[in-house]
Amino acid sequence: MTALAAMAPAGFPMSRIPVANVAAVPQRSPLRYPGGKTWLIPHIREWLRHTRPDLLIEPFAGGAIVSLTAVMENMAGTAVIIEMDRDVAAFWRAVLESGTALCEWIGRFDPTPESLRKIERSLPESVVEHGFRTLVLNRTRRGGVLAHGASFSKTGENGKGLRSRWYPETLVNRLAKIQAYSDRLCFFEGDGMKMLPILLRGWGRDAAVFVDPPYTAAGGKKAGSRLYAHSAIDHAALFEILAEAGSNFLMTYDAAPEIVDLVRKHGFAAVALSMKNGHHNRIAELVITPEAMFE
């Protein structure tokens, strides 16, 4: 038995598709998101090539890398992006409704300790201002964390500190590319758990659902409460929604005992991936689908 095989939790096989080198995957989202799924893109591509959905639903959008990839690579006709966090929601609304104005704000901004403290204390008066505030804090705080109390980067990449991840031209280019597909990206601010059953009743198997809750189960990494404003959902209810709708879905989760039990209860398929966390420790992540795809 290989070292990786030995790490597979609860008898789940290791995925035959390796974790992507993030540097080799197109960086489409302007947001740096804790728990982002750029590394999962090879799995996403195979899943969507196999299913070819008319609609992709991403009920916990975050950085929305999956929706952006699906639309920009023509693997889904339209993507519905749903986000509950008010700050992140304001960003996506600003991108899709007022992208030109947002780009102008980006071009004018100089990230200094003084300007960042001012933005951190500010109460935005418009969607564009709110979305800009979200982007600035996301790009300049350690790990991209938006939760209250998160600290700003000090050393950053190559010792550049606050400017190490603030690339105005790159961010504007990414926003321009997103705007070019805005007619195929639909954004809703709200509770993805409540909206998902409604969307699935209308679209059924013509829709594909990518599910990556920014929350951790009791036995998982337990980082959710310090990374996200909304750090708890009913995991069992989420599995029930997907099972009852007979959904075409791909879901990622920590390999927590509660999640393993839910996978088995509903007869879903799962493979494990060996991931490195921020401390360079190996952890197991599950990729869950209705039927086996990645063994």
Helices and strands as residue ranges (DSSP letters): H 3-7, G 9-11, G 22-24, G 38-40, H 41-51, E 55-58, H 65-72, E 78-83, H 86-108, H 113-121, H 127-140, G 142-144, G 157-159, G 161-163, H 168-180, G 182-184, E 185-189, H 192-203, G 204-206, E 207-211, H 224-227, H 235-244, E 248-254, H 257-266, E 269-276, E 282-289
